[in-house]
Amino acid sequence: MKLGGQTLPNRLVLPPLTRSRAQDDGVPTPIMVEYYRQRAGAGLVISEGTVVSAQGASYARVPGLYSDAQVDGWRPVVAAARSCGAIVYAQLWHVGRQAHSSVQPDGCPPWGPSPVAITGWQYRSPHGRIPFEVPRELSEEAIAEIVAQFAVAARNAVAAGFDGVELHAANGYLFDQFLNSSSNRRTDRYGGSVENRLRFLHEVIDAVSAETRINRIGVRISPSSTWMDVFDPDKRGIYSELVRGISERGLAYLHLVEPGIAGSLDTNPQDGAIESAELGSLFDGPVIVTGGHTPRTAAAAVGAGSADLVGFGRLFIANPDLPRRIQAGAELADLRQKGLYGGGPAGYTDYPELQSSN
Ligand SMILES: Cc1cc2nc3c(=O)[nH]c(=O)nc-3n(C[C@H](O)[C@H](O)[C@H](O)COP(=O)(O)O)c2cc1C
C-alpha cells in the first residue's frame, strides 16, 4: 500500500488520539516519546490533535506546532513513532467555538464562523459544568490569519520530521463548523453555498501545500456525526462535494470516521447515516476508516474494497502492540477509563505488551 508516494509497512493506522500529556505550553514531553514508540508497529501513525495556535486550543496539555520549543519537543516523538518503519503524519487542529474564554489568550469568548453557541453544557476545570459560549464571529482578516497559522504549523511539522499533515475537519471543530449550516450562518464568501462553505478548507489546503507537497496532506471528516451541534439538511451533498474536491487535487488520503461514533464515544448511527463506502468511492486514493473496528471487521472492510487502511483508536490505546497481537491471533486487552486524558504513565504507557512464549 502506498500513500503520498511512500510505502506503508501494513494497513493498520494509529488514529489521532488526544491524551493530554504535553506541557502546559504545548511542548511534547518525554513520556510521549515512550507512548508513540510503543505504538510504532502501525503502518501509519497520525499524531494526536495538535493545535496551530493557542487560540485554537480548548483542552489542557494538548501539544502544538506553533513554537520552536514545540518543534524541538516533537522531534524525538516523531523519531520514536517511525522506529519500525511507520509513516508519520501530524493532525493539525483548531477547535473554533468549542473553546472557552478561560483558555483564550485574550480571555474573551472563542472564535467561530458565526455567533451561534453549542447547546448544552461542557465540563471545564476549574469551573465544573458550564454552558458553551457564543463565539465571536471571525472576520475575513481573522480567517486569513488562521489559514496562515495552518501553513506555519505544516512547515513546523516538516521541520519536526513528520511525513505529512492531516487536517482535522471532523468532530464539530472549526472546519466542520464552516461546513455545516447550523454553525455557519455567514452571508459572505465563506457561507451560504456549498462552494463557499468549503472555501476555508480549500484555502488551508492551498496554504499548506506551499509548505509540503499536496500528496502529503490528508483530510479527516465525520460525515454522519452531529456531535457538538453540527447539523445540516444536506450532509451528503456537502461531504460528497468535499471528497470530490480533495480527490481532484490529489491529496494523500481521505480519513473517514464511521457512522456510530460521536467524538471519542460510540453512539447509535442516526437515520440517513452516510456509509463510508459511498464517500470512499468518490476518492481516487487511499481511504482510511476508523470507528468501532475489530480486526475481523477491518479485514472485511479491506477485503470488500470499501477501505484501504483501518484505524483502531481505543484498541490501540489498550494494546500498544496491536499489529503483533492481530498477527498472532492473541487476546486483546480492554481500555481503562482512568488516565485516558492527562496524568502520568498510568493508563498511558503502562498497558503491557504481549509476552512472547519463547
Ligand atoms: C481518548 C481519545 C482521544 C481522541 N482524540 C482525537 C483527536 O485528537 N483527534 C481526532 O480526530 N479524533 C480523536 N478521537 C477519535 C478517534 O480518533 C476515533 O475516531 C474514535 O476513537 C473511534 O475509533 P475507535 O472505535 O477505534 O476507538 C479520540 C478518541 C479517544 C478515545
The ligand as an SDF file (V2000), in Angstrom:
LIG
                    3D

 31 33  0  0  0  0  0  0  0  0999 V2000
   -9.0350    9.2850   24.1540 C   0  0  0  0  0  0  0  0  0  0  0  0
   -9.4600    9.6900   22.7620 C   0  0  0  0  0  0  0  0  0  0  0  0
   -8.9490   10.8390   22.1920 C   0  0  0  0  0  0  0  0  0  0  0  0
   -9.2840   11.2030   20.8810 C   0  0  0  0  0  0  0  0  0  0  0  0
   -8.6920   12.3070   20.2990 N   0  0  0  0  0  0  0  0  0  0  0  0
   -8.9170   12.5910   18.9940 C   0  0  0  0  0  0  0  0  0  0  0  0
   -8.1910   13.6340   18.3380 C   0  0  0  0  0  0  0  0  0  0  0  0
   -7.3040   14.2970   18.8950 O   0  0  0  0  0  0  0  0  0  0  0  0
   -8.4880   13.8720   17.0330 N   0  0  0  0  0  0  0  0  0  0  0  0
   -9.4500   13.1560   16.3480 C   0  0  0  0  0  0  0  0  0  0  0  0
   -9.6710   13.4080   15.1560 O   0  0  0  0  0  0  0  0  0  0  0  0
  -10.1250   12.1490   16.9460 N   0  0  0  0  0  0  0  0  0  0  0  0
   -9.8580   11.8410   18.2260 C   0  0  0  0  0  0  0  0  0  0  0  0
  -10.5020   10.7650   18.8130 N   0  0  0  0  0  0  0  0  0  0  0  0
  -11.3640    9.8960   17.9920 C   0  0  0  0  0  0  0  0  0  0  0  0
  -10.5930    8.6640   17.4880 C   0  0  0  0  0  0  0  0  0  0  0  0
   -9.6000    9.0550   16.5350 O   0  0  0  0  0  0  0  0  0  0  0  0
  -11.5190    7.6380   16.8030 C   0  0  0  0  0  0  0  0  0  0  0  0
  -12.1840    8.2460   15.7180 O   0  0  0  0  0  0  0  0  0  0  0  0
  -12.5550    7.0930   17.7840 C   0  0  0  0  0  0  0  0  0  0  0  0
  -11.9480    6.6810   19.0000 O   0  0  0  0  0  0  0  0  0  0  0  0
  -13.3150    5.8950   17.1730 C   0  0  0  0  0  0  0  0  0  0  0  0
  -12.4040    4.8610   16.8500 O   0  0  0  0  0  0  0  0  0  0  0  0
  -12.2980    3.5230   17.7760 P   0  0  0  0  0  0  0  0  0  0  0  0
  -13.7100    2.9460   17.8480 O   0  0  0  0  0  0  0  0  0  0  0  0
  -11.3540    2.6210   17.0340 O   0  0  0  0  0  0  0  0  0  0  0  0
  -11.8200    3.9320   19.1160 O   0  0  0  0  0  0  0  0  0  0  0  0
  -10.2140   10.4040   20.1420 C   0  0  0  0  0  0  0  0  0  0  0  0
  -10.7420    9.2520   20.7400 C   0  0  0  0  0  0  0  0  0  0  0  0
  -10.3750    8.8740   22.0280 C   0  0  0  0  0  0  0  0  0  0  0  0
  -10.9360    7.5960   22.6150 C   0  0  0  0  0  0  0  0  0  0  0  0
  1  2  1  0
  2  3  1  0
  2 30  2  0
  3  4  2  0
  4  5  1  0
  4 28  1  0
  5  6  2  0
  6  7  1  0
  6 13  1  0
  7  8  2  0
  7  9  1  0
  9 10  1  0
 10 11  2  0
 10 12  1  0
 12 13  2  0
 13 14  1  0
 14 15  1  0
 14 28  1  0
 15 16  1  0
 16 17  1  0
 16 18  1  0
 18 19  1  0
 18 20  1  0
 20 21  1  0
 20 22  1  0
 22 23  1  0
 23 24  1  0
 24 25  2  0
 24 26  1  0
 24 27  1  0
 28 29  2  0
 29 30  1  0
 30 31  1  0
M  END
$$$$
